[in-house]
Structures are given as structure tokens and as C-alpha cells.
């Protein structure tokens, strides 16, 4: 292979990889999640194998304090991607990431307000840069229209006749870092796991994978595999 071709090939491969991913902030919804990859600019989250569709998106801002003590607003997008099989929800991933890095000294939001958790870990409760991992059991999911974001997901499931009846586990992990942040909620039917201990063990895998991703020290992370589909 000629040197010029060898030099050009990695560029082509990178471009092909970027083209196959789903750009979460801009893609027209609903949209298949190509190659199980959700991207926010330079960052990519790789989802477990499955039939994933991006079905809802929201935009907002988190309040924080800069180095001078002045209040800042860090804009973010939140996207819901759902994996379905045989007319049932297999899992749902709600990922929130900022639009851009923002100089932050501390965050105003309490990321660990959890009601009746099976697991709650605040990793030492750093008030300025909090971190939280939790697992809770929910009787229902996508039954209310009170939150416009989840109402989008509910409407999509209704139109596609996807059964989203519970009960569900909600696994939640959030990390508010120096200049960046991220949070994820994973909804999985209770029947997918053998019991509470198994879902807690799965949840414990998230911080090592996602902490550097939410802190923007790495640009790609892969969610741990979920339990195999039940036939």
C-alpha cells in the first residue's frame, strides 16, 4: 500500500465510525441507534447489544458556581434510548450530558435524592462535586404524562404497542466533576435479574466505567452487558 493511502486510511475509518453513530442532541427522533452508539460531540456511549431506538430528548441547564462565586448555568441534553424485543421493553437508558465544558467550582444540585433505595452510595458526600449510585424498585414506568420528557417516551411506546408495564429496577449513577458532569438512569424489568443482589452487582460496575467518561477524561465508554434475553 502506498504511504499516502496508509495515512489516509485511519481518517476514513474514523469518519465511518462517526457516521455510524447516533448524534443524540441533533438526530430527528425517533431514530435507530446505529451500532449501539450515542454521541454527544466528541463523546460516545456504547450501549449493550439490542434493538435500540432513541425516542425522547430534553434540554435544560444545571445551576453551578464558578471560580468567582458567580452563578452559571451548564446546558445539557437528555436522551432516552429504549431496547425492545417481541413487543416488550427490555431496557431503557436515559443519558444526560452537557453541551460544553463549563468552569465550575461547585454544583448546586443534590444528585442523591433517592426515595426508598435498595442501594444508595454517595461516595463520601463531596458537596461541591457530588457523586451518587443508587438502585430502587419501581412498580411502574412511563405511566404518567407529568414530565414532558418521559411523556415523549410513553407516546412512542404507545404508538409502537410496546408493553412497558412494571415492575422495574431503576439504576442511577451521576457524577458532577470539576468542569463537566453526567448522569444515567437504566430501567430494566425486575424479571430480567435473578434478584436484588444481582442488579446491585450490575450497578456497581457503572462508576468505574462512567466516572472518567462523565469527567471527560475519556471520550468513550461501554455499558456493562445486561442479562441475556429471556425467551
Secondary structure, 3 states (H helix, E strand, C coil): CCHHHHHHHHHHHHHHHHHHCEECCCCCCCEECHHHEEEECCEEEECCCCCEEEEEEEEEEEEEECCCCCEEEEEEEEEEEEEEECCEEEEEEEEEEECCCCCCCEECCCCCCCCCCCEEECCCCCCCCCEEEEEEEECCCCCCCCCHHHHHHHHHHHHCCCECCCCEEEEEEEEECCCCEEEEEEEEEHHHCCCHHHHHHHHCCHHHHHHHHHCCCCCEEECCCCCCCCC
